[in-house]
């Protein structure tokens, strides 16, 4: 999981969220954010603090601001002191609302930063939750190559020298799209895995290393249609030398193996390498077969059922044709 604090949130989303610092700029870096959930303190301001979520960012919207105006000064001060006492990574006030001075004073005492946004409360909460969900998502780095084949995210893995990059180059030449090569950053979003390049610089993305040739820039050679920034990983194809693949190959395809990344199982297919085998075409067929399965068509299971039905018949007539008859 990535580490995140209020300072990173402010710097990265200042423009998108129209954020301004009301107080506590020097404390932003010290306020750790550990969850993508947010907290609206309506019940706490009303007096109920039996279930207070102090690890979440606190959002003050028009509902909370309007409610505070209905309280007497003594009650308001007491409720604000109680709410702030439990703590929060930071406080964000929405819709450019005027901030109560008592709230600022209590936040200063607890060294809790206060930010303000011009966005409405509900849209801001949705945008903030999505951002936090992405930033705090579990991450794993895998050596491999990720390609979009017919809209299916296919992760190629295998020992060095098995031809992952060469296969990706051939697929790009055939009209498919490269996501990243060599090191794949896998991010878990719910029950899905999203793959992207691990490079921090845009200039290093979408390059391939071809042994004997060197580094090539897929974007500049094949154009914008040949690359994409990220893709959901739906299949794992492991390229394996023939001697290493013995006993690990599924002949019929009825039994599906899975590869586990970050607790999510992804269909895993092992392809043994032999001279002259066209891995690119096989990868395309695997992707198309997966698309069929998404529509409820499992060819391997249908073939297995039909074969068992034929073998269960008492006699199978032998029919021979002396000539080619349609």
Protein Blocks (a to p, Z undefined) as FASTA:
>chain_A
ZZddfklmmmmmmmmnopacfbhklmmmmmccfbfbdcdfklmmnopakbccfkbccddd
fklmmmmmmpcfklmmmmmmmmmmnopfbdcdehhiacdfklmmmmmmnopacdddfbdf
klmmmmmmmmmmmmmpccdddddddddeehiacddeddehilmmmmmmmmmmnopacfbe
hiacdddehjaccdddfbfbfklgoiacdehjbpcdfklmnojklgcfbdcdfbdcdddd
fklmgopacfkomaccdddeehiacddddddddehiafklmmmmmmmmmmmmmnopafkl
mmmmmmmmmmmpmbdcddddfbdcZZ
